[in-house]
Amino acid sequence: MANVEVSLKETMTSIEGALGAALVDYTSGMALGTLGGGNDLDLNIAAAGNTDVIRAKMRTMEHLGLKSEIEDVLITLENQYHVIRPVKGREGNGLFLYLVLNKGTSNLAMARHKLARVEAELEV
């Protein structure tokens, strides 16, 4: 099991093209930890904004009566991929991992696979 800091470091170093990563509490919109980002990518603002995305999707699934769990949400921009992955398990309830990738240098399938592994090993 890995703590937040170790998990974010693993995300940034093991996933090619990673520009930033965060662990976010979607009940409050606050980032519990961030790594990467920069002037063009404020991970705290992104955490708050993507909280609205995950809440809206969960609300929609509830209205539709869908009993399935969200594996991840992908937002594709011109130059970036943004991946939102809810943390499963009782200790991760209300949390999601947020990953920003350089679209030109990353492998989306491999990034999703590695992010799932990071999520499985995360201990909050």
N, C-alpha and C positions, 0 to 999 in steps of 0.2 A: 504494500500500500504506500502511496506517495502523498505528501501534503501539497498544498496549493502551489507554493513556490517551486517545488521540484516538478510538479505536473506542468506548470507553465514553461519552465526551462526545457523540459522534455519535448513539449509541443513545438517550441521555437527552434530547437536544435535538430529534431528528428524529421521535421516536415519541411521538405524543400519548398522554397518560395514563401515561407511564413513571414508576414510583415508585422503581425501583432496578435496577441492572444489575451483573453481575459476569462476569469471566472466571475459570473454575475448572479446576484440574488434577484430573481425576477419579481419577488413580492415587493421589494423596495426600489429596484432599478439601480442599486449600487454595485459597483465592481468590488469584489472581495480581494482581487489581485489582478494585476496587469503586467504585461511584459511586451516590449516592442512599441510599435506605434511611432509617433513623432509629430512634427508640426502639421502634416497633412492628415494625420490619423490620431485623433484624440480618443483613446479607448474608453475613457470615462463617459464622454458624450455618446459614443457608440453603444456602450453598455445600457445607458438609459433609453436610448432610442430603440434598441433591439428588444428591450423588455416589452415595449408596446407590441412588437411583431409577435413574440412568443405568446403573450397574453391573448392577442386577437385570434391566433390560430387555435389555441386551446379552447377559447370561448366558442369559436365556430364549430370545432369538433363536438363540443358538448351539445350545441343546438342541433347538430345533425345526428346526434345519437351515436357517433363513432366511438367504439370502445378501444380502438387501437392506440398505441403510444407513438408520439413523435420520435422518429429516429434522428432526423436532423432537418433543418431548414436551410436551403441554399438560395442566396441572393447573388445574381451574376451582374456585375458591372462591366463597363467597357474594358477596364484593366485589372479588375480584382474579382475574386470570389470571397463572399462572406458566408461562413458556415456557423450555424447556431445549433448546438447539440445539448438538449436537456440531459442533466445528470440523473441517472436512475438510482434506485435504492433508497432506503429510508433516510440515510444521512445526506443524500443529495437532493431531497425534495425541495423544490423551489429554486434550484440553481441551474444554470446552463453555462457551457463552455462556448466561447465566441472566438473564432479564428478568422483572420484576414489573410488571404493569399494573393500573391502576384500571379495574375492569370497567365502571363507569358512564361513563367519559370516553374510553375507548380504542376503536379499531377493530381488532379482533383480526386480520382478514385483512391490513390494511395494516401492522400491527406485525410480523407474520410475514414479510411481503415485505421490509420495511426491515431487519429483523434478518438476513435471508438476505444482503442486500447488505452489511451491516456485516461479517458473517462472511466473505464472499468477499474483502473488502478488508483483512482483518486480517493483520498480519505480526507474528509472535511472535519 
